[in-house]
Amino acid sequence: MSKLPGHSGISLLSDKSLEFYRDPVAFYQRRIEKHGSRIFEARLLNKSTSFVCSVQGMKELLCEKSSVFQKDPSDVMHHIYGDNIVTANGEEACLLRLSLTQLFTGKCLQACTDYINSVCERCLKGLSASEEPQSIYPLFKRLGTELVLGLFLNVHPEETPDFFREITRLCTLHWHGIISAPVNVKMPLWSSGFCTALEAKDKLMDIIHEKLDCEQEGFVADLRALPLPDDSCAPQHLLLFISALIPKALSSLLTSFTLALCGPSREGIRKRARAEPEYLNHVLLEVQRLWPPFIGGRRIANQDTTLGSYHVSKGYAAMYVSHAIHRDPEVFHQPEEFLPERWSGRNAGQEKLLCSLGNGPRNCIGAQLNHLFLKVACGFLLQHYDWDLSPTPQNLQYKWLPVSRPIVPPMVSFKSLGCSTSQQTEGASVRQDND
């Protein structure tokens, strides 16, 4: 059993949180090169932390030793979202997963398809009507927000526009608590970002409780009918499901998809993805591999253990870095290249080596729904448009926290294909894939 490469140093004086948050990719690249290892030690959030940047290390952390490495109960997510399936551990997390998974699979998932198709058509059908280029990240964030609030809360902008805008505003304020220092301070004319986020959370919870009391059908009614541990469980999870977390993840992936298939040089990929549903799946896998929406996740060791033959002491943190794991050269040849064909070749059947939405028994319960969102939205874009950057060139350098996206919002011009497959045909194809 070897000591982890690197060191944690002395509390506070050796903390590398600021360096990591400024540029997590440069942070891990420098240390992999320095230590010659894709697992190393540094101090993050003033805690000794094992950074995991290999596929094998990720499998050990999230799959084989998921009961050893658990969620941190002091994490800011707990303060912002409360007790839910993301923050729970042990038997509680397992029982919540058993109850909630049925809302995101099988018939419940299939029932979402028509609504997802209708929202995509409404939000994306006019992209070529204007000759002006579109700022795609906010466009896709609006699409994600409509999908989430419509599916999970039965709130639609065309029916109650003011109410929709107010919930969207509150969700944005609530989200800002994730990236704020956890200091709850309120003074005349000023409140800390964390305090503002908690106030938004309280207002959202009032709306959620009212919906749970009144809604007699749809997702809210299905959630209320589940065998959950206590009365607070349904509203806490509804808060998680309607939060800005999901729209931001969707807008991140849709932006990366659009940029990856942009311009004349990608025309062949676009044509093949239009014609072959399985190839579109491979394109989406490659987008998630190269541009995961979240940089990774953090766990705490509840006992002395190992990662990749390195000793990890009880109480140490472990941080898996999805951006690095997805570029592990031991698994992904030419790791920096966009190669959808890898998923029908060397990496065929290895989709579960990705961790953009977690992995193992604690992966995201909405992963199938997320894939359905992406497949319908990307399918609509492919069937109706060609697109290119406008103007060119543009700075497409990414930032990775809190959600991955280009630092400067990219502008894209869409051109109608003129003759396109009907949305009904697209929906039927997606439904068939889910049967």
C-alpha angles and dihedrals in degrees: 000000000000133000116255114261111250127026142251098217123190123339115274094351091071099034113132099189095114092049091049095048093047093056117350093179094056088043095059096036092057092050096045088053093045098047100030089227135103089215116061143149131249137145116265125173085000092296130110104256135191110215113211115203102158132084092233092050091049092051090051093047101043103027116022096035102027090128091054098047108053139175116280109248090204093056117127089240088070092054093047101040104022125212111348143126092286096055100034125099139201122354093353091059092047093051092047090051092051091053100040101040092075089065091062103040142054118003094358090057093047090050089061096059100084092048093048090050092050094049092047091051093049095047100038107031097090102047094115096042092089123055088216118100118250127237095229104194096063089039091058093041089057089050091051092048092052091049094049099043092043096048100038104031104020091236116141127186094219091056103037107012097169093048090047092052092048094052090046090052092049092048090053092050090047092051091054088068088072091063097037129092106261093248116131103206128152126178134161109295093000140066130177116252089246092052091049089050092053091049090051089049091055091052092047090050090054090054091046094051090050091051092048089052096048112029113096100181143023129044095327092055091045091051092048090053095055121107097250127169098250145348093271094058100078096049093045091053093045087055089054094047096050096042123114088256094090099042090049092050091048094047090049093053095041091050091050091047092051093048093045091055096039126132139359094306090065097044092107092053092049092050093049093046089052092053102037120050091192091054089051087055089054091049090052091049090052091049090053091046096053100032110028109183093229126043093225143280143272134234136178124226111236092195141014107288145142139256117196090344090306119122116247117189125221110272094027117128125233121206119194113204109208094191089059097039091054088055097049102140091207088069107019114050113210087014096186094052124095100235115158088177090071088077091062093041131035094354097041110143093012098107090121090066088076118091104184087123096028126268142236125028092333098052120130111291089211096057093112092048090048090053090050090051091051096044094051095044095044090043090054092050092049095047094049109030153037114204145188140179113276119221105021135245106032133177104254097173109142132229114207106201136108088352126355116253139124112289090229110047105247121236119218133184117215124207121198116240089216094214112055140162112263120256088239090061090048091051092049090051092051092047090051090052090053097048 
